[in-house]
Structures are given as C-alpha cells and as structure tokens.
Amino acid sequence: GYGKDFRILNVKHDTETQTETLFLANLLTFYEQRRYFKENTETVREYGLDPPLWAFIGSSVNVVYKNKTRSDVLNVLRFLHRFLKNEGNWATNAIENILNRNTGLADENGTDIFYNRLTYLRSFNEPAEHIYRHICNEVFHTDTPGGLHLQEIKNAPGEIALKAPNSTQPFGLIYIGDTPAFKKLVQNDDAGIIIEPEDALTESLFSDINTPDSAINILIGAKKFIEGWDSWRVTAMGLLNIGRQEGSQIIQLFGRGVRLRGKNMSLKRSSAPDGDPNRPPHIFLLETLNIFAVRANFMAQFRDYLTREGVSVDEPVQLEIPIQRRFDLQSHRLYLPKVEPYHEGAKGQCEPLKVLTGTIITHTTQRIDIVGSSAQQGIHTDHAEGDLETHIPEPSLALVDWEKIYLQLLEYKHEKGYHNLIFDTAILREILNPNKPVYELTVMDESEVAPTSTAELQRLEELVLTLLRKYIDKFYRLIQKQWNNDNLRIRRLGEDPEDEKNFPNWTVHVPRTEAKEVESEIHNLIETEAMYGSGVTTLPNVYNERHLYQPLLTNEGHNYQSLLNIGMGNRLWRTTPPALEDSERGFVEDLKRYLRKHPEQRDIFLLRNQSRGKGIGFYENEGFYPDFILWILDGAKQRIVFIEPHGMVHEDINEDNPKLTLSKRLQALSYEHLRGEHVQMDAFLISATSLSKLRDRYPHEDKNSFAEKWHILFPNEPNYLNPIFQAQDSDTLP
C-alpha cells in the first residue's frame, strides 16, 4: 500500500506514427490527471497530493546515430510543436482515435492497448475538439494554436523555458547541460520551432518547480535531473531510447516517481488495505504513476528488479463473464424521465446574460504561504482565508480593463460550451454593480478591492474575472435547469438503444500467475449457470432477485477462502465495469432483506446504473448519474427512486447542495408534469458517514430530520429503508 500505484507501457520497435501516438496518449493521460486535480483541488490536497507533473527523460541531447544527429529531447519538442500547431486537425483526429480505442497499437490478444485507460476522460463524452482546447489551456497555458517557442533562462545555466503562442507563462522546462549546442540543433532542424531572445530577468524555474504556484507542467531532460532531484509531483513519465546501461538510473527515477505523501503523511495510497474507505472517486488517477516508454531496452532488467521486490508487472488476463437478464423489459414497462439535452434542444436560441436578483454567488479569497520544508514533507504550505466582507467599489471597477475581461470571458464561454450565451462589457460591469450586489465577497484586506499599484490592479482584474466566471456558470446552470423542468417527459427503459450500455457484460482482469486455474473455474460457473444463482461463493458478488440482471460483482474478497476470491482482494484484480463498492453492496443486500420481511412489496425492480457516458443520465449538465434506480410499481402507479450510497464527509447539508435538494425538485416536477402519467420521482442518499459523525457537525439535526428533510438514510440504523417505501404520494403534494 505504500507509494503510488504504477502502469508501464513500452513500445520496443516503433514507427514515427506509433511514437507520436504514444506521446499523445501520454499527454492525454497527464491531462486527465491535471483535470481531475483542478476539479477536486481542495479535496485531494487532504491526501497529500500536488499538481501533477510530466517528467520526460531521453537518453541523449544530441548524439550521432547511424550518421545522423539524433536528439531524444528534440524529438519530444517536435511532438509538442506539432500538437500545438494542429495542422490539418492532426491532433484532434488522433485524440478521437485514442478515445475510440482505434490507435493501431494492440496487445498480443489484439486488444487496443488503451482499451481500459482514460476511462475518467471518456466519461465526459466530449468531442475531440473540445478536449484539444482544454489541453491547450490547462497544460500549455494558451488559447491560441501555433508553434512551440523556446527561451533560454540566462540566470539559470542549463534551463530553457517552453512557451506556447500568445502566452507569457512558460508551461515546460528543458533542463540539460549544453544549451548552446542544443539551441543550434533546434535552429538547424526543419520543424520550425521558434527560439526567442534570452530571458535576462527570470530566475531558475527548476528550483521553483515544487512550489504550489509553479506554472511548469512538463519537465524534459536527458537524465541530468535524476540524481539529487526530489519532487512529489511526478504522475506521468516518458522514457525514450533508454538502454540497459541506464537501467539503474531509471530504477532510481522510478523510485522517486512512485513516492507519495499520503493522507496525514502516511506515505500510503488511499486504496491501501488500511486506507480511507471514504476516499473520493477517481483519486487513484493521482495516486498512479503512468510510465510510457519507447525503445526502452532496460525493461527486462527493470521487470527483474520489480519481481525481486515482490511487485507483479505482468499485464492481467481478461476473462469475460456475460450477464443474464432476469426480466422482460417490454412486459414490465419501467419508466424513466427524458429530457432532450439543452445544447441540442436550444440550438439557435440566443440567451442574453442578465442581472439576477439577490445573492447569486459567494467568493472568499485565499493566500497560500510557504512555511517551510523538511526531508519528510518536502515543501509544505499553509492557507489563510479572508475575513473582510466587502464589494468592489465603483472607482476600482473604473480602473479595470473591461475589454480584456470581455475577451477572456469569450474564451471561457467557448471552453465551457456556452455557445448560445451572449453578453457585452456593459452587462459585465452591471453584474458587479456594488449598489445592487449579486455576490458576497470576503477578502484578506482592503487592497484587494482598492488597488494602489499596477500589481494590485492586476490582482483585482483576476478577482473580477473569477467572480464573473462564477456568475456565468451559475446563470447558465439556471437556464439549463429551467429548460429541463419545462421539457420533462417520460420514456420506457429499453426503448433507447443507449440503454444497452447499462447491461454490460463483465470483464475480470486476472493476474497471469493465477489465470489458468481461475479461467476454468469461471467457465464452469458460466456453463452450469451457477454464476447467476444465489449460492455462488466462488466469485465475490451480491445476489438480489429483483435486480434486472446477474451477477453483480463486488470488490469484497476477504471473507472468502478460494484462490479466486483472495485474488479479488489484490490490487491487480479489477473488473470492467468497476465492481460494486462496499457501500453499494451493502445497500443491495439490505434491500434484499427488507423485501423478504415485506413480501407485499412484490413489484420492485432494481438497476445498478453505470457512470457518465455509459449509464442513464438525467439533467446531464447537472452531473446527475445515480448509482441505483429503483422502481416501485403499484397497479397503474409507478415510483422511480434514484438512490446513491455516498460519503457525507465533504458534503455541506444546506439548501445550496443540489444532491440534497434533488428529492424536493423531483417531487415537484412529478406533481407538475407527470401526474397524468401516474409517475412519481424521488431520490435518497445512503450515507456512508455515520449518524453520530454527522450530528457532531449538525447538532440541530436528528435521524428523522435527516430522513424527512434531506432524504439522507443511515444503513446502521434499524429499518432505515422504510422512508423509501413510505414516501408521500405525488397526488397529495401541494
């Protein structure tokens, strides 16, 4: 459980096309990590995680190889240059191929090597053009495609900054020995990479690479920084032309890459056997070191080293387990809400930005102070929050460059996909009118809203941009929410071909050392149909006769004795789609026990919903993909209950939390739109956090108020599922 998990992909003999595909897959994997970190920054920092860094190591800076000068570092730059230019939409087309598992790179079974990778990125179901723009913005600090720029740092020997077009902020750093020779190599190359005049003002970028505000996302070198280099940030690593003689150095670098602070400086992954059961979903992305290698001939030596350390490096064998459906969907008529996606239904309808009444957004500024460093913690930080409540006064707003703000918000609009939203500088200024405030602002001190220097004005403009981005997000969500409310309909489960994605066959990834014995055992279970009954103890699963299909595989494995079940507890055992977590398994079992005690509840149907992009999503712009869908039929009436086992440690229990107000909204929508259909919708959260812990945070609440007001249920409490089946009928709602 110590350190990061890791995944290694090595192409021994490659073509130029394969190398670029591998580079791009490396970049996509790194962007996936950056995106997850950006969207969950405060949460993942509790687990000792820093902004991801991509370290790229080549064997050579410039050597003569087969009568030609070869530079691994230059090859990396040529790829970055080509990506940023995106001529002929090369990069966007390649991104689409990778996400569609059509790269031309396959394992010995003919499966695309990226088949089970990039699942978090795929879950957003975004077009390749959208992802390309996001990568340019998040990784390269630019909104404008164009060629790569290099600039030597005069005050830091061996450092060359990498910049994208129209960006003053470097996104990457080359750290090598002989910079003049390398610059000459670039000048003589025909790629068209631009070398800017030396930067005589900037200090070392390498020395600041571990600071929280470092803009450097990519570090490229030829082994210069392996020895003595220390960083917690590395989550992606690219290796190029590394031979057997460099193997020991790469093992050293690998050791640095997998090191991890962990929560409370435990040095362990959150998924360790004694890790955090309430860990955020997908946090494994940041607790995994992805190594991509091209022509790395030390791999056999590396594998031997890892094997001696007790680490298995063999790719698992994939075993297919087909599901068996238990009910005919046509005869049972199970309904689902249907809303045409806003971005499709509202095409051609321009939506002007408006000033809404009342407080719409809140914002508190923070300051991050570097307070020290140690061998155990590296550089650690302390956060301070503002406590001065204020608004930006009119004289300060008059100093702002509104044209610049307007152009930046246009880029933000395109980045977020708010294509039909229109605004001008006048409405932007009106939104921040201090006499009619639509925001609450808390700052560190008065200088943040009353600048007296150019630097303070720049910070004010950043604050203005942050407030307006938040406002635009909130405004657009309200528009989409109203659209969803006005266009709600119902449909039958199974009438949409996309519903088939919610009935996936299982793929179990088994370590090769155990595959032969396990494979015959699984095939026997399938052939005899024992896999689909209630008495299976060979494979960790949970049986519920009201679930629409069997089996339901779970992550649990420690309660069983067979080799297979012990294997399922190993980190190398995983399933596609992901097996049920403990909280999900617990709900399925509790529901089974409840129905046995209440035999009158006969027409009950349950479905484990898949994640975004595969499962059934409602109000997709609001990110609502419930873990389970429960149908309760009573003659012509039908209740659709969305259920989500969910940790409440990081949730605020108030009216601003959409997860907790969802039930009220669904009940109101049922009354307004679905009464004639005799359909009622509802939602419940099954709290993985105990009642006592939540009461410590919210002493004015008790079990009844949690259940009745917020629809939060606690599995350790007796009869906790009663509220689901005793909920109010929609015909009596006000």
MARPAFI-799913 format. One line per 2 residues: number of its first residue (from 1); their letters; for each residue x, y negated, z of C-alpha. Coordinates in pm, whole numbers, always signed. Layout:
BEGIN
NUM> a> X/Y/Z; ... .
END
This chain:
BEGIN
1> gy> +0/+0/+0; +296/-237/+16 .
3> gk> +363/-485/-263; +184/-531/-591 .
5> df> +44/-250/-795; +202/-231/-1141 .
7> ri> +134/-132/-1500; +406/-76/-1759 .
9> ln> +366/-72/-2137; +669/-9/-2356 .
11> vk> +691/-2/-2736; +1008/+187/-2828 .
13> hd> +1022/+126/-3203; +822/-168/-3329 .
15> te> +748/-374/-3634; +726/-753/-3625 .
17> tq> +347/-728/-3623; +348/-489/-3326 .
19> te> +583/-718/-3133; +355/-1018/-3186 .
21> tl> +52/-812/-3087; +229/-706/-2768 .
23> fl> +336/-1064/-2695; -21/-1184/-2742 .
25> an> -163/-907/-2522; +92/-1011/-2260 .
27> ll> -26/-1369/-2290; -393/-1266/-2264 .
29> tf> -319/-1060/-1954; -138/-1355/-1800 .
31> ye> -423/-1593/-1892; -671/-1350/-1733 .
33> qr> -472/-1377/-1410; -445/-1757/-1434 .
35> ry> -817/-1788/-1498; -911/-1572/-1202 .
37> fk> -674/-1768/-977; -816/-2102/-1093 .
39> en> -1175/-1994/-1038; -1104/-1846/-692 .
41> te> -812/-2055/-565; -917/-2114/-206 .
43> tv> -1036/-1756/-156; -725/-1583/-293 .
45> re> -486/-1812/-105; -605/-1638/+213 .
47> yg> -439/-1326/+69; -102/-1497/+28 .
49> ld> -133/-1536/-350; +27/-1815/-554 .
51> pp> -40/-1945/-907; +65/-1668/-1148 .
53> lw> +396/-1696/-1336; +505/-1512/-1651 .
55> af> +874/-1423/-1648; +1021/-1323/-1983 .
57> ig> +1366/-1163/-1998; +1564/-1089/-2311 .
59> ss> +1892/-907/-2349; +2059/-1185/-2545 .
61> vn> +2055/-1559/-2601; +2244/-1541/-2931 .
63> vv> +2440/-1237/-3049; +2542/-1098/-3386 .
65> yk> +2347/-781/-3458; +2377/-597/-3790 .
67> nk> +2546/-901/-3948; +2263/-1127/-3832 .
69> tr> +2242/-1363/-3538; +1974/-1231/-3305 .
71> sd> +1827/-1407/-3006; +1565/-1248/-2787 .
73> vl> +1491/-1584/-2629; +1436/-1738/-2973 .
75> nv> +1200/-1453/-3066; +983/-1542/-2768 .
77> lr> +985/-1910/-2869; +890/-1822/-3226 .
79> fl> +586/-1639/-3093; +482/-1932/-2870 .
81> hr> +533/-2169/-3163; +316/-1958/-3391 .
83> fl> +46/-1924/-3126; +29/-2300/-3070 .
85> kn> +11/-2372/-3444; -254/-2103/-3507 .
87> eg> -219/-2137/-3883; -493/-1958/-4070 .
89> nw> -656/-1880/-3733; -393/-1611/-3679 .
91> at> -405/-1636/-3300; -785/-1637/-3272 .
93> na> -816/-1338/-3508; -551/-1147/-3312 .
95> ie> -728/-1227/-2983; -1052/-1091/-3128 .
97> ni> -879/-769/-3239; -728/-712/-2895 .
99> ln> -1055/-773/-2713; -1234/-544/-2962 .
101> rn> -973/-272/-2894; -856/-283/-3255 .
103> tg> -484/-358/-3224; -338/-70/-3423 .
105> la> -140/+37/-3114; -261/+369/-2976 .
107> de> -150/+631/-2725; -96/+997/-2812 .
109> ng> -471/+1058/-2787; -545/+791/-3047 .
111> td> -698/+554/-2790; -617/+186/-2824 .
113> if> -362/+102/-2555; -569/-199/-2443 .
115> yn> -890/+3/-2412; -904/-22/-2032 .
117> rl> -720/-353/-1996; -852/-712/-1996 .
119> ty> -1188/-596/-1858; -1235/-913/-1650 .
121> lr> -1169/-1134/-1953; -1402/-925/-2170 .
123> sf> -1678/-959/-1910; -1731/-1324/-2006 .
125> ne> -1821/-1216/-2359; -1673/-1537/-2501 .
127> pa> -1575/-1591/-2867; -1206/-1577/-2951 .
129> eh> -1201/-1946/-3046; -1326/-2039/-2700 .
131> iy> -1061/-1823/-2531; -788/-1972/-2751 .
133> rh> -883/-2327/-2646; -889/-2219/-2280 .
135> ic> -541/-2066/-2308; -404/-2383/-2466 .
137> ne> -548/-2586/-2181; -470/-2357/-1886 .
139> vf> -133/-2214/-1989; +12/-2475/-2226 .
141> ht> -140/-2799/-2082; -274/-2915/-2418 .
143> dt> -600/-2954/-2606; -431/-3001/-2944 .
145> pg> -293/-2714/-3157; +53/-2775/-3301 .
147> gl> +415/-2663/-3291; +640/-2599/-2993 .
149> hl> +869/-2875/-2859; +1196/-2823/-2666 .
151> qe> +1368/-3080/-2444; +1692/-3024/-2256 .
153> ik> +1698/-3142/-1893; +2020/-3343/-1867 .
155> na> +2032/-3336/-1486; +1986/-2958/-1466 .
157> pg> +2250/-2755/-1655; +2105/-2457/-1838 .
159> ei> +1744/-2580/-1834; +1533/-2651/-2142 .
161> al> +1170/-2757/-2098; +896/-2621/-2323 .
163> ka> +614/-2857/-2421; +303/-2838/-2632 .
165> pn> +192/-3119/-2868; +41/-3430/-2707 .
167> st> +138/-3312/-2360; +383/-3490/-2131 .
169> qp> +382/-3198/-1889; +611/-2901/-1962 .
171> fg> +438/-2564/-1946; +751/-2350/-1956 .
173> li> +1122/-2338/-1893; +1420/-2170/-2058 .
175> yi> +1696/-2103/-1806; +2015/-1989/-1980 .
177> gd> +2388/-2055/-1980; +2495/-2209/-2311 .
179> tp> +2225/-2462/-2402; +2420/-2638/-2686 .
181> af> +2471/-2309/-2872; +2108/-2215/-2827 .
183> kk> +1982/-2554/-2948; +2199/-2516/-3257 .
185> lv> +2047/-2173/-3315; +1698/-2324/-3297 .
187> qn> +1792/-2608/-3535; +1920/-2357/-3791 .
189> dd> +1607/-2144/-3763; +1326/-2190/-4015 .
191> ag> +1037/-2164/-3765; +1002/-2541/-3733 .
193> ii> +1037/-2570/-3356; +1097/-2936/-3266 .
195> ie> +1388/-3041/-3042; +1324/-3370/-2862 .
197> pe> +1595/-3602/-2724; +1738/-3509/-2385 .
199> da> +1539/-3592/-2075; +1770/-3800/-1855 .
201> lt> +1520/-3867/-1574; +1369/-3533/-1475 .
203> es> +1537/-3328/-1205; +1560/-2947/-1208 .
205> lf> +1235/-2772/-1299; +1370/-2433/-1193 .
207> sd> +1431/-2543/-834; +1066/-2653/-801 .
209> in> +911/-2351/-967; +780/-2213/-636 .
211> tp> +611/-2535/-522; +228/-2532/-527 .
213> ds> +206/-2812/-786; +464/-2676/-1031 .
215> ai> +341/-2711/-1389; +571/-2430/-1508 .
217> ni> +370/-2123/-1608; +628/-1942/-1823 .
219> li> +993/-1877/-1737; +1221/-1744/-2011 .
221> ga> +1582/-1636/-1977; +1849/-1382/-2057 .
223> kk> +1899/-1227/-1713; +2054/-1545/-1573 .
225> fi> +1790/-1579/-1302; +1773/-1213/-1198 .
227> eg> +2042/-1230/-932; +1960/-1450/-638 .
229> wd> +1623/-1555/-777; +1335/-1539/-531 .
231> sw> +968/-1600/-613; +627/-1472/-503 .
233> rv> +459/-1599/-819; +552/-1338/-1081 .
235> ta> +248/-1141/-1201; +347/-1076/-1563 .
237> mg> +683/-974/-1702; +803/-941/-2059 .
239> ll> +1117/-741/-2142; +1288/-744/-2482 .
241> ni> +1577/-531/-2608; +1687/-424/-2261 .
243> gr> +1932/-132/-2286; +2044/+135/-2041 .
245> qe> +2330/-80/-1913; +2081/-342/-1790 .
247> gs> +1856/-87/-1621; +1984/-151/-1268 .
249> qi> +1930/-526/-1312; +1574/-476/-1434 .
251> iq> +1503/-249/-1139; +1623/-537/-923 .
253> lf> +1392/-776/-1106; +1106/-526/-1078 .
255> gr> +1159/-521/-702; +1126/-898/-695 .
257> gv> +818/-892/-916; +620/-645/-705 .
259> rl> +682/-823/-375; +367/-962/-218 .
261> rg> +291/-1169/+91; -47/-1012/+153 .
263> kn> -311/-1133/+393; -162/-1255/+722 .
265> ms> +185/-1179/+581; +113/-805/+587 .
267> lk> +313/-755/+261; +30/-522/+151 .
269> rs> -232/-523/-122; -587/-586/-11 .
271> sa> -674/-243/-160; -429/-59/+69 .
273> pd> -586/+216/+282; -595/-23/+577 .
275> gd> -671/-326/+360; -965/-565/+358 .
277> pn> -1298/-393/+273; -1447/-739/+206 .
279> rp> -1178/-834/-43; -1301/-1049/-334 .
281> ph> -1390/-861/-651; -1117/-855/-917 .
283> if> -848/-972/-673; -646/-673/-795 .
285> ll> -568/-885/-1104; -335/-1098/-892 .
287> et> -205/-803/-693; -83/-622/-1004 .
289> ln> +247/-675/-1188; +198/-624/-1562 .
291> if> +519/-531/-1744; +526/-539/-2124 .
293> av> +844/-419/-2291; +973/-399/-2649 .
295> ra> +1262/-164/-2727; +1348/-128/-2357 .
297> nf> +1570/+178/-2369; +1627/+187/-1994 .
299> ma> +1271/+315/-1939; +1374/+679/-1887 .
301> qf> +1620/+564/-1621; +1352/+340/-1472 .
303> rd> +1098/+624/-1456; +1351/+846/-1280 .
305> yl> +1414/+573/-1026; +1042/+526/-955 .
307> tr> +987/+901/-932; +1264/+927/-673 .
309> eg> +1086/+655/-478; +767/+863/-480 .
311> vs> +581/+648/-736; +393/+817/-1021 .
313> vd> +435/+643/-1357; +261/+885/-1593 .
315> ep> -44/+749/-1771; -353/+934/-1642 .
317> vq> -555/+1179/-1848; -907/+1061/-1936 .
319> le> -1187/+1309/-1864; -1537/+1235/-1995 .
321> ip> -1847/+1303/-1782; -2173/+1250/-1974 .
323> iq> -2467/+1122/-1771; -2806/+1292/-1760 .
325> rr> -3119/+1075/-1767; -3393/+1168/-1524 .
327> fd> -3692/+974/-1655; -3854/+882/-1985 .
329> lq> -3844/+503/-2003; -4126/+489/-2258 .
331> sh> -4379/+656/-2029; -4295/+461/-1715 .
333> rl> -4297/+108/-1861; -4039/-56/-1637 .
335> yl> -4034/-431/-1691; -3754/-686/-1691 .
337> pk> -3757/-1065/-1715; -3650/-1201/-2051 .
339> ve> -3511/-1546/-2120; -3361/-1645/-2453 .
341> py> -3011/-1783/-2380; -3019/-2161/-2362 .
343> he> -2731/-2210/-2607; -2930/-2018/-2869 .
345> ga> -3283/-2134/-2797; -3193/-2503/-2767 .
347> kg> -2987/-2530/-3085; -3026/-2868/-3247 .
349> qc> -3178/-3027/-2936; -2956/-3311/-2816 .
351> ep> -2959/-3364/-2440; -2850/-3713/-2325 .
353> lk> -2669/-3735/-1993; -2885/-3916/-1736 .
355> vl> -2855/-4054/-1385; -3045/-3830/-1148 .
357> tg> -3185/-3948/-817; -3047/-3855/-478 .
359> ti> -2715/-3699/-386; -2619/-3451/-656 .
361> it> -2254/-3365/-585; -2009/-3381/-297 .
363> ht> -1632/-3400/-307; -1358/-3408/-45 .
365> tq> -1002/-3495/-140; -714/-3288/-7 .
367> ri> -345/-3334/+40; -101/-3041/+30 .
369> di> +214/-3091/+232; +515/-2861/+203 .
371> vg> +604/-2797/+564; +890/-2550/+546 .
373> ss> +1035/-2228/+417; +1170/-1905/+555 .
375> aq> +1304/-1576/+433; +983/-1406/+541 .
377> qg> +730/-1651/+395; +918/-1840/+128 .
379> ih> +778/-2189/+87; +458/-2223/+286 .
381> td> +212/-2510/+282; -35/-2689/+498 .
383> ha> -357/-2850/+381; -515/-3171/+508 .
385> eg> -867/-3285/+421; -1004/-3635/+409 .
387> dl> -1241/-3760/+677; -1325/-4111/+547 .
389> et> -1670/-4120/+386; -1691/-4381/+111 .
391> hi> -1776/-4464/-251; -1563/-4610/-527 .
393> pe> -1625/-4989/-521; -1712/-5179/-839 .
395> ps> -1381/-5374/-856; -1194/-5043/-858 .
397> la> -1419/-4899/-1128; -1339/-5206/-1341 .
399> lv> -970/-5104/-1339; -1039/-4759/-1482 .
401> dw> -955/-4685/-1847; -1305/-4567/-1940 .
403> ek> -1214/-4490/-2299; -952/-4242/-2178 .
405> iy> -1202/-4092/-1933; -1457/-4062/-2213 .
407> lq> -1216/-3879/-2445; -1110/-3638/-2169 .
409> ll> -1473/-3561/-2088; -1543/-3495/-2456 .
411> ey> -1270/-3230/-2445; -1416/-3093/-2123 .
413> kh> -1761/-3077/-2285; -1625/-2870/-2575 .
415> ek> -1424/-2650/-2339; -1733/-2569/-2132 .
417> gy> -1954/-2516/-2438; -2196/-2802/-2360 .
419> hn> -2236/-2866/-2732; -2572/-3044/-2728 .
421> li> -2484/-3282/-2442; -2430/-3646/-2547 .
423> fd> -2302/-3944/-2344; -2111/-4270/-2373 .
425> ta> -1895/-4481/-2145; -2194/-4684/-2025 .
427> il> -2373/-4385/-1873; -2046/-4258/-1723 .
429> re> -2000/-4587/-1539; -2364/-4590/-1431 .
431> il> -2333/-4243/-1277; -2063/-4374/-1039 .
433> np> -2252/-4695/-957; -2179/-4742/-583 .
435> nk> -2515/-4917/-534; -2709/-4609/-649 .
437> pv> -2480/-4327/-540; -2541/-3977/-673 .
439> ye> -2236/-3840/-493; -2087/-3811/-147 .
441> lt> -1712/-3871/-131; -1472/-3812/+157 .
443> vm> -1111/-3929/+112; -784/-3930/+307 .
445> de> -753/-4311/+317; -881/-4630/+153 .
447> se> -602/-4643/-106; -765/-4354/-292 .
449> va> -1058/-4574/-393; -890/-4918/-378 .
451> pt> -562/-4887/-574; -284/-5142/-536 .
453> st> -28/-4980/-767; -10/-4803/-1101 .
455> ae> +43/-4467/-930; -264/-4520/-708 .
457> lq> -471/-4621/-1013; -369/-4301/-1187 .
459> rl> -488/-4100/-885; -814/-4294/-886 .
461> ee> -871/-4207/-1253; -809/-3840/-1169 .
463> lv> -1069/-3871/-892; -1317/-4035/-1131 .
465> lt> -1261/-3753/-1380; -1316/-3489/-1110 .
467> ll> -1643/-3650/-994; -1778/-3682/-1347 .
469> rk> -1686/-3325/-1436; -1870/-3203/-1127 .
471> yi> -2170/-3419/-1212; -2181/-3298/-1574 .
473> dk> -2163/-2935/-1458; -2448/-2987/-1212 .
475> fy> -2658/-3182/-1464; -2615/-2918/-1733 .
477> rl> -2697/-2635/-1492; -3020/-2813/-1402 .
479> iq> -3110/-2842/-1770; -3041/-2473/-1825 .
481> kq> -3234/-2381/-1511; -3540/-2572/-1629 .
483> wn> -3511/-2405/-1970; -3500/-2064/-1803 .
485> nd> -3808/-2146/-1596; -4007/-2269/-1896 .
487> nl> -3915/-1978/-2123; -3952/-1681/-1888 .
489> ri> -4116/-1374/-2037; -4111/-1001/-1961 .
491> rr> -3999/-704/-2168; -3973/-330/-2121 .
493> lg> -3649/-162/-2021; -3522/+30/-2324 .
495> ed> -3671/-183/-2600; -3347/-379/-2640 .
497> pe> -3058/-171/-2786; -2822/-355/-2550 .
499> de> -2991/-172/-2259; -2794/+138/-2359 .
501> kn> -2483/-23/-2211; -2643/+24/-1871 .
503> fp> -2647/+402/-1920; -2274/+466/-1971 .
505> nw> -2100/+800/-1964; -1826/+820/-1704 .
507> tv> -1455/+836/-1780; -1241/+964/-1493 .
509> hv> -870/+879/-1513; -683/+1172/-1359 .
511> pr> -307/+1186/-1284; -136/+1418/-1530 .
513> te> +6/+1629/-1250; -347/+1726/-1145 .
515> ak> -529/+1709/-1479; -505/+2075/-1580 .
517> ev> -670/+2211/-1265; -923/+1931/-1237 .
519> es> -1029/+1939/-1603; -1154/+2299/-1589 .
521> ei> -1338/+2226/-1264; -1520/+1926/-1414 .
523> hn> -1607/+2110/-1737; -1759/+2392/-1535 .
525> li> -1973/+2148/-1338; -2099/+1989/-1660 .
527> et> -2172/+2317/-1840; -2366/+2461/-1546 .
529> ea> -2538/+2122/-1490; -2432/+2141/-1126 .
531> my> -2285/+1794/-1182; -2635/+1649/-1190 .
533> gs> -2784/+1802/-877; -2789/+1712/-511 .
535> gv> -2538/+1969/-388; -2221/+1854/-565 .
537> tt> -1936/+1821/-318; -1653/+1866/-565 .
539> lp> -1673/+1516/-707; -1732/+1207/-487 .
541> nv> -2080/+1091/-582; -2410/+990/-431 .
543> yn> -2736/+1160/-528; -3069/+978/-535 .
545> er> -3354/+1145/-720; -3512/+808/-801 .
547> hl> -3206/+677/-982; -3255/+668/-1359 .
549> yq> -2952/+887/-1426; -2699/+1116/-1257 .
551> pl> -2425/+1141/-1145; -2340/+823/-956 .
553> lt> -1968/+844/-885; -1829/+670/-577 .
555> ne> -1489/+555/-455; -1521/+767/-145 .
557> gh> -1289/+1064/-132; -1153/+1101/+219 .
559> ny> -1444/+1309/+351; -1387/+1595/+108 .
561> qs> -1127/+1867/+105; -1088/+1968/-260 .
563> ll> -791/+1856/-464; -1022/+1655/-687 .
565> ni> -1172/+1457/-405; -841/+1389/-238 .
567> gm> -725/+1264/-576; -1015/+1021/-598 .
569> gn> -881/+853/-286; -548/+791/-459 .
571> rl> -496/+455/-624; -411/+628/-955 .
573> wr> -761/+774/-971; -1016/+538/-1118 .
575> tt> -1328/+553/-1328; -1478/+362/-1617 .
577> pp> -1717/+203/-1539; -1597/+134/-1182 .
579> al> -1731/+381/-926; -1964/+259/-651 .
581> ed> -1801/+79/-360; -1878/+187/-4 .
583> se> -2146/-80/+42; -2319/+23/-282 .
585> rg> -2304/+393/-195; -2444/+314/+149 .
587> fv> -2746/+136/+2; -2824/+424/-238 .
589> ed> -2811/+676/+48; -3016/+455/+281 .
591> lk> -3283/+413/+13; -3298/+792/-31 .
593> ry> -3352/+840/+344; -3613/+564/+355 .
595> lr> -3818/+720/+74; -3811/+1060/+244 .
597> kh> -3960/+900/+557; -4222/+719/+347 .
599> pe> -4349/+975/+94; -4635/+742/-2 .
601> qr> -4378/+532/-187; -4367/+757/-492 .
603> di> -4334/+537/-799; -3993/+400/-716 .
605> fl> -3713/+369/-971; -3355/+252/-920 .
607> lr> -3083/+150/-1165; -2721/+60/-1087 .
609> nq> -2658/-245/-1305; -2331/-286/-1492 .
611> sr> -2119/-602/-1486; -2136/-904/-1714 .
613> gk> -2113/-819/-2083; -2245/-465/-2029 .
615> gi> -2520/-484/-1772; -2856/-656/-1773 .
617> gf> -2811/-1025/-1703; -3076/-1278/-1623 .
619> ye> -3017/-1652/-1633; -2669/-1578/-1768 .
621> ne> -2547/-1937/-1736; -2600/-1897/-1360 .
623> gf> -2395/-1578/-1349; -2676/-1357/-1215 .
625> yp> -2588/-988/-1264; -2744/-798/-972 .
627> df> -2577/-475/-858; -2906/-284/-849 .
629> il> -3255/-318/-996; -3539/-157/-801 .
631> wi> -3888/-109/-948; -4182/-57/-712 .
633> ld> -4497/+47/-902; -4844/+25/-752 .
635> ga> -5102/+109/-1014; -5107/-177/-1267 .
637> kq> -4888/-391/-1043; -4511/-385/-1051 .
639> ri> -4247/-543/-832; -3895/-593/-969 .
641> vf> -3643/-634/-689; -3284/-733/-755 .
643> ie> -3053/-603/-485; -2690/-686/-422 .
645> ph> -2472/-542/-144; -2249/-839/-74 .
647> gm> -1995/-957/+180; -2107/-1278/+353 .
649> vh> -1771/-1386/+498; -1718/-1653/+233 .
651> ed> -2085/-1744/+177; -2248/-2058/+314 .
653> in> -2601/-1995/+434; -2792/-2302/+323 .
655> ed> -3028/-2427/+53; -2736/-2509/-178 .
657> np> -2637/-2143/-215; -2811/-2010/-531 .
659> kl> -2769/-1648/-418; -2977/-1719/-108 .
661> tl> -3246/-1930/-275; -3288/-1687/-565 .
663> sk> -3566/-1494/-392; -3779/-1807/-346 .
665> rl> -3721/-1908/-704; -3814/-1564/-841 .
667> qa> -4129/-1552/-631; -4234/-1897/-755 .
669> ls> -4162/-1804/-1117; -4366/-1485/-1074 .
671> ye> -4661/-1686/-949; -4634/-1948/-1223 .
673> hl> -4558/-1729/-1526; -4618/-1359/-1458 .
675> rg> -4944/-1336/-1259; -5131/-1232/-1571 .
677> eh> -4877/-955/-1625; -4919/-830/-1265 .
679> vq> -4543/-852/-1219; -4364/-995/-917 .
681> md> -3988/-1054/-889; -3782/-1072/-573 .
683> af> -3419/-1047/-456; -3235/-929/-143 .
685> li> -2874/-933/-26; -2749/-631/+171 .
687> sa> -2485/-787/+395; -2153/-606/+428 .
689> ts> -2086/-851/+712; -2241/-753/+1045 .
691> ls> -2530/-939/+1203; -2319/-1029/+1507 .
693> kl> -2047/-1191/+1294; -2299/-1398/+1101 .
695> rd> -2471/-1503/+1422; -2136/-1628/+1550 .
697> ry> -2132/-1869/+1255; -2506/-1942/+1257 .
699> ph> -2628/-1906/+1619; -2966/-2062/+1539 .
701> ed> -3049/-1766/+1310; -3155/-1415/+1415 .
703> kn> -3226/-1089/+1234; -3584/-1190/+1150 .
705> sf> -3496/-1533/+1015; -3208/-1391/+810 .
707> ae> -3453/-1144/+655; -3758/-1367/+613 .
709> kw> -3595/-1697/+522; -3282/-1589/+338 .
711> hi> -3361/-1228/+239; -3039/-1105/+399 .
713> lf> -3059/-750/+535; -2813/-565/+760 .
715> pn> -2757/-192/+695; -2656/-117/+1055 .
717> ep> -2991/-241/+1186; -3283/+7/+1222 .
719> ny> -3545/+9/+943; -3354/-262/+761 .
721> ln> -3512/-176/+423; -3868/-243/+545 .
723> pi> -3878/-607/+420; -3814/-491/+62 .
725> fq> -4131/-282/+61; -4342/-512/+279 .
727> aq> -4279/-832/+84; -4567/-1067/+13 .
729> ds> -4779/-1008/-295; -4738/-1277/-562 .
731> dt> -5116/-1329/-589; -5115/-1482/-239 .
733> lp> -4821/-1714/-293; -4904/-2085/-274 .
END
